[in-house]
């Protein structure tokens, strides 16, 4: 090999080595691709937790809980949901009938004095569509914890249209699910069919990114 060829080969080797070093530095700087989850707090003024239960099979009673709160983590780019927690005050049950509401708060149903909270938690979700998710979690009620699956729709995210100069970033969600109240030991009027066993859940909320 001539002196010129030797110098060319050495230069080529140097540039290759320099290129590999530069690539390694860039990859290290970029780091692993990870989900950047933001924390969201559910706005209690825009949180509705409702339910439907059959009454002697004639019609369903529509009720709601007027006090609830919650939070979760969500990464929009990867649509990754985690650390979900929704707490409901059982004594806040409302069906537009005081006698019935007092009965629901009592020992036959929610036993709100002994169990003041109903809590749903979940560690993640399975994406079922572009903006739909299946959230498999646990519902704690009357001192028992049972699996509960919510079908959720991510309605919208963006800078809030209402507010002052510093508008919050808001995410809106609709969720539906159901459970058997007898699974929690709430068996009043189940056998005779006067009060339905299946409770359909209706959850609507807006949450603000922290």
PyMOL commands that set and color helices and strands:
alter all, ss='L'
color gray80, all
select helices_A, chain A and resi 3-30+90-92+98-105+181-184
alter helices_A, ss='H'
color red, helices_A
select strands_A, chain A and resi 38-55+59-65+68-75+80-89+93-94+117-122+126-127+132-141+144-159+169-180+198-209
alter strands_A, ss='S'
color yellow, strands_A
deselect
rebuild
show_as cartoon
